[in-house]
Amino acid sequence: MITSLPMRTEHDLIGHCSVPVEAYYGIHTLRAVENFPISRRRLSDAPDLVCALAAIKEAAARANFDLNILGRELAEAIIQACQEIRSGALLDQFVVDLIQGGAGTSTNMNANEVIANRALEILGHRRGDYAHLHPNEHVNLSQSTNDVYPTALKLACLAGIGRLLSAMAGLRMAFADKASEFADVLKMGRTQLQDAVPMTLGQEFGTYAVMLLEDEARLSEAALLIREINLGATAIGTGITAHPDYATKVREHLSSIIGIDLLTAPDLVEATQDCGAFVQLSGVLKRVAVKLSKVCNDLRLLSSGPRAGFGEINLPARQAGSSIMPGKVNPVVPEVVNQVAFEVIGNDVTVTMAAEAGQLQLNAFEPIIFYSLDNSIRHLTEACRTLEENCVRGITANRDRLRDNVEQSIGLITALNPYIGYSNATEVALEAHRSGRGVYEIVLERGLMAKETLDTVLRPEMLTRPQQILA
């Protein structure tokens, strides 16, 4: 027997709509679900954003109570509902697609309706009985989507940035540990894929740690810009419908709730239309992605072979590499990080275009900006973690091969330039190239240097850092 769910009727400016009785969301949310079946990623798939919305609504209720424009009973019910949501309750009720038209209004209304209906329960009323507590009149009091939504996006990004910084630090320390482990391993450095001059494998891996440290600093700087909010701006930044002291009060409460010192933008009209902080953050994420991808390119190249390639390092074997070639193992972890980097670079283009497309006093395209930033932050975080745990920590060096490469490389002659002169060095290099013999052997044979001096010059500590020329 087919049974229908019990429904309640709600209305808006479009008309009436039936909403499931058990739903905490309402008619505005339901219309958005019907209108935006785009990414199939719902607000509930971005819990940082849901928590941010609840924190903002709690801060607003506290500010409105302080200013005597919201009664104690309603304020306490709204605050309790928000605190429950911040603790993880009702997450499944945030059902609107992350990509949506309307500049985020559907997201704001989803939060307003869920909070209102939970607050109604707390007060002893039925869900949908908005005569007692209304999503717009009470939960959204002194607010607009245009100041709530961008502030929530920034708080959600801040939470994600914290996790990304932690993952980057873990990966950086893994590279630093390998730099120490390989400090005594001599190898040939390369420029344009050609032999250059000697270095240590430790120096090579230490570079990767430094690159990550620099990007951690840049990401932290971008996070500082994200802390500037426009709460109190309401519709376009003029603060219409808000108390003169509301912007200060709500920012103070919100800072206390989330434990981060936030700043109210000095010009709320500018802040409501400008997406510069998101563009800056996206650019830094792209920078991180480019660096990570370059490092993964190096790891794949240095481990290539293992017999017919560079074969200088060994990546840990994570899975069988072929359905047809027995024994083949591929660099699958660096490969997946490369792909995340490609995605992040593409997301940066999306953020750039969406920010540019803003018109007059509002940018309507912040939903796709957040969707892109959220994916970039989450995927970079997991990419750093898997690269650290499933690759870098297990890398080993093929020490004998690395040493043989140095001894056989014509590039070794560069270290001897100060002792035998450029012309002699060029002749030695040409003979080594023609004959296949080593530079060491030819220099001794020609009597260009004493063996003792040559051995001293070719020690790893002499080859890999600035030195005074031996007399």
N, C-alpha and C positions, 0 to 999 in steps of 0.2 A: 504494500500500500504506500502510495506517495504522500508524504506530509510536507507542508510548507513551514518554514521557520516563522515564529511569531515576529511581527514587525511593529514598528512605531512610525508615525508620520511626522516628518519635519518639513519646514518650508523655508525658502529663500526668495530672492527677487525673481528667480526664474520660474518658481512654482513650488509644487509639493513633491515629496519623494519618500519612498518607504525605506526605512533603515532597520536592520535587524535589532530587535529589542536588546540583545546581549552586547551589542557593539558599544564601545565607548566613543568611537568617532561618530560624526554626524553627517548632515547632508552635503556640506561643502567638501568634506573628504571623499564621500561617495562619488560625487560628480567628478572630482579629480581622478579617482581611480578609473572611471569610465573614459575620461578624456586623454589620459596619458599612459597608455600601455606600451612604454617605449623601451626602457632598459631592462625591465623586470627586476631591477634592484630597488627595493623599497626603502623608506626612511629607516625601517627596522634593521636594514643591512648596514646602516651607518650609526651604530649606537652612540658614538661620540657626539654626533649631531643631535640626537634625541636628548642626551644628557645636557647638552648646551642649551637647547630650547627650554627644557625644564628649569635649568638654573636661571635663565633670563626671566621666565615667567614668575619664578619665586622672588627674584630680586625686585621685579616690578610690583608684585603684591606688597612686599615689605615697604617699598618706597611710597606707594599709594596710601598705605596705612599710616606711615609716618606723616604724610601730608594731609591726613584727615579727609581723603576723598574715597577711601574704601573702608567699610566697616570691619570691626575686629572679627566677627564670625565668618564673613565671607573670605577675608584675608587668610585666616587660619586654615580654612578648608582648602583654599588654593595652594597655600604653602605646603600643607601635608600631602596633597596630591602630587605636587612637584617633587617633593622629597622621595616619595615612593617611586616615581618614575626614574629619578636619578639613581635609585638603588636597584633598578632593573625591572621594576614592575611594569606591566602593560606595554612592553616593547612591541608585542605582536599587533598592537592597535595602530601603530604608525605605518600605514599601508600605502601612502602615496608614492609614486615613482619618483626617484631622485631627479630625473630629467623631466621638467614640466614647464609649461607656459605660465605666464602670470607673475614673473619676477619673484617667485617663492611664496606667493599668497597661499597656495594649497598646502605648503608645508606649515606655514604659520597657523592656518585654520585647523589642520590636523592636530597640532599641539593644543590649540585653544579648546577644541571640542573634547579631546580626551581628558584634558585637565578639568574642564568644566563638568563633565559627566562623572568623573571620579569624585570631584568636590561635592557634587549633588548627592552622591551616595553617602559621603561622610556626614553631610547635613541631614540625611534621612529622607531624601527625595528620590524620585525615579529618574533614570537617565532620560534625557530629552526634555525634562520639565524646566525649561530655561527661564520661566517667570521668576524663579528663586535665585538662580545664578546663571549668567549668560556668558557664552564664549567670547563675544565681542565686547559687551558692555563692562564685564568684570575681569575676565582673564586677560583680555587684550587692552585693558584700561591704560591710557597714556602712551599707547604704542601704535606702531604701524608695522606692516610687513617690512617696510623699507628701512627700518632701523633694527628690527628684531632679526630678520633673516641674515643680513650680512654680518651682524655681531655673532650669531650662532655659527655661521660658517667659519669665522675666525677662531672661535673657541674650539671648534672641532679640529681645525687644522693644527692649532697649538698642541692639542692632545696627541695627534698623530706625529707631529714633529718631535715630540719628546721620545716616542718609541723609536723613530727613525734615528735620532741622535744616539740612542743607546745601542742600536744595532750597528751603526757605523763605528762606534767606539770599540765594540767587540771585534769587528773585522779589522780595524786598525791595529789592535793589540795582537791579533793573530799574525798579521804581517810583521809587526815589530818583533815578535818572538822568533819568527823565521829569519829575520835579519840577524838576530843574535846567533841563531843556530848555524847560519851560513856565513858568518863573518870571516872565516878563514878559507873559504872556497873561491879560488881564483878562476876567472872566466874571461872570455872576450866580450867587451861591449860592442855594440853595433850601431851604426848610423846608416839609414837608408838600406837596411838589411845587409850591409857590407861590414866586414871586420873593421873595427875602429881601434880602440886601445883597451888594455886590460882593466878589469874592475873586479870586485868580489860579488858573488851572488848575494851576499848580505847587503851590499850597497843597493843592488837592484831591488830587493824586497823592502829595504828601508825606505826607498823612494815611494813605494805604494803607501806605506804608513803615513808619510809626510803629506802626500796628496789628500788622503782622507782627513787628516787633522785640519788641513786648510779648509776643506769643504764643511767640516763640522763648524768651524768658526763662521763661515759665510751663512750657513743655515741658521745658526743662532742669531746672527744679525737680522736675517729676514724675519725671524720669529718676533723680534722686538717691534718691527713695523706692524705686525699682525695684532699687537696688543692695543692699538689705537682703535676705538669703537665709536659708533655714532648713535648710541642709545640716547633718546631724548630728541632726536631729529624729527620723529614721526614721519610725515608723508614725504617731504622734500628737503627737510633740514631747517625749516623755520620754527619747528617745535609747536605747531598748532595743535590744540587739544591737550597739551601737556602743561603741568604746573611749572612755573619758572625755576623751581628748585629740583624738579624731577630728575634732570640729567645727572646732576651731581649725586643725588640720593641713590638712584638706581645703579650708577657705576660703583659707588662705595659698597652697596650690598652685594653686587655681582662679584666684585673683587674678593670680598670676604667669603662668599659661597664657594668659589672655585680655587681660592688660594693663590691667585695671580694678580699682581698690581696692573690694573688696566688704566688706560688714559682716555679721556673724552677728547675727541678731535676738536681742535681750536675753531674750525669753521665747519659746522654741521651740514651746511648746504653743499660745500665741496665734498665732504666725506661721504655723503649719501649717493653721489653720482660717480665718484672716483673708485676705480678698481686697481689702482697702482700697486697697492700692497700685495694683491693676489698675483699680479704680473711679475713683481719682484720675486715672490716666493717660487713661482713656477720656473722662473729663469734659474734660480739657485738649484732647484730640483733637476733641471736639465743639465746644469753643470755637474752635479753629482753623478747623474746617469752617464754623461760623456766620459768622466774619469773612470767610473767602474767598468764601462765597456772597453776602454783602452787597456785597462789592467787585464781584463779577461781575454782580450786579443793576445796580449803578451803571454799569458799562461797557456793558452792553446798553442801558440807558436813554439814556446820553449819546450813544451811537452810533446811536440809533434813527432811522429814516427811510429813506434819507438825506435825502430832500426833505420828507417830511411828518411828521417826528419832531423830536427835539431836534437831531440832526445836529451836535453840538458837537465830537465827535472821530470819527476814522475808525479802525476796527479793521482789521488786515491781512486781505485776502481769502484765505481758506484753501481754499475749494471752492465749486462752484456750489450755490446754495441751494434750487433748486426743480426739480422734474421738469416743471413746467407754466408757470412764470413766468420768462421769459428775463431775464437780467441781475440776478436777485435773489441777494444774498449774505447769509448769516445769521451771527450771532455764535456759531459752533459751539463754539469753545474755551471761552468763558465758560459756555455751556450744559452742556458735559460736566463742568466743574468744579462747577456747581450740583448736578448729579446725584450726583457723588461726595460732596458735602456732605450731601445727603439720606440717602445710604447710611450715612455716618459717624454721623449723628444717630440713625438707627435702630439701628446697632450699639451705641451707648451705652445704649440701652434694653435690649438683649439682655444686655450686660455687667452692668447694674444688676440685672436680674431674676436672672441666674445667681449673682451674688454674694450676693444676698438669700436665695437658696434653699439655701445651705449649712446643714448640720445638725450640731450637736454638734462633734466634733473634726476634721471634714474637709469641704471643699467638693468635691462630686463633679462639679461642672459647669465646672471649669477648661478642659476642651477647647473648649467653645463660647466661653468668655471669650477664650482665645488666638485662636481662629479669627476672632472679631470684631475684636479688636485688630490682628491681623496684616493683615486686609483694610483696616482703616481706615488704618493706617500706610503700607502699600504704595500704596494708591490716592491718599491725600493727597500722597504724595511725587511720584507721576507727574502728578497734577493740577497741583501747583506748577510742575513742570518744563515741562509743555506750555503753561501760562498764561504763563510767562516767555518761552519760546522762540518760541511760535507766535502770541502775541497782544501782550503788553505791549511788548516790544522794538520792535514795528512800529507802534505807535499814533502817529497824527499829529493835529494840532489844526486845526480850521477857524477860524482866527484872525479873519477878517472877520466871520463869523457871530457869534462870541462877543462881539466888540466891539459889533456892532449890537444884540445882545440887551441889553447893558448900557445903551447910550444910549437905547434905547426902553423900558426897564423902568421901571415905576412904583416898583419897589423902590429905585431910586436916590434917591428922596426921603428915605430914612432917613438918608443921609449929610448931608443939609442941615438936619435937625432942630435941631442946636445953633445954626444961623445964622438960620433964619427962624421957628423956633418950631413946636410941634406943630400948632396950629390952621392956620397958613398952609400947613404941609406937607400937611395933610389936604386943604385946598382945592385945592392944586396937584395932588395925586394924583387927586382926583375929576375935575378938569377934564381931566387927561391921559387918564384912563380913558374919559370921555365923548367926547372929541374925537379920540383916537388920536394926539395930538401928544406930543412929547417933554417930559420934565420940564425939561430944560435951557432949552428955548425959552420955556416958560411962566414960569419963575422970572425970566428976563431981561425978558420982556414986562411982568411985574408990578412990576419994579424992586425985587425983594426982595433981590437981591445984585448987587454990581458984577461985570462980566464977568471981570475979572482975578482976583478972589477966587474966583468960581465955578470958573474954569478950574483954579486951584490946588487947590481942595478936591476936584475930580473927577479929579486925577491918580492913576494906579494906586497909587503908593506911599502916598498919603493915604487911599485907600479901603480898603486891605487890612490895616491894622495900627493899633494905638492911636496917636493923635496929640493934641497940644495944640490947642485951638480957636484958630483964627486971630483976631487982633484986628480 
